[in-house]
């Protein structure tokens, strides 16, 4: 089992951007997405303690703590942190998950196709972060 926390507001994976370079067109990852994936890679590497990425199937447990909007009143903020107000606004949980999985490729697992089970929770928290737990599962990869 590997556990680690990616600090800061969870960032959804952005769509690739395209730019004209001479006679051709190149695709690139938006800067915000690349910076967040780099943060994920750093946190994952620290948690792995030099171990090799697993080749086994894995279960991924992700807890996304979103920051409460600054414009909300104190009462509404308290309700959100207590769970009475659910985090139904952006970012979309599945888009954040894409960035987290891509950031773990080659570090925690060899390829994110090895993730066969996902448990994901999105909520408002006092300290925004993404808490990730990876469990190796029994059985062999296909």
ABEGO torsion letter per residue (X at the ends): XBBBBBBEBBBBBBBBBBBBBEABBBBBBBAAAAAAAAAAAAAAAAAAGGBBBBABBBBBBBBBBBBBBAABBAAAAAAAAAGABBBABOBBAAAAAAAAAAAABGAABABAAABABBBBBBBBBABBBBBBBBBBBBEBBX
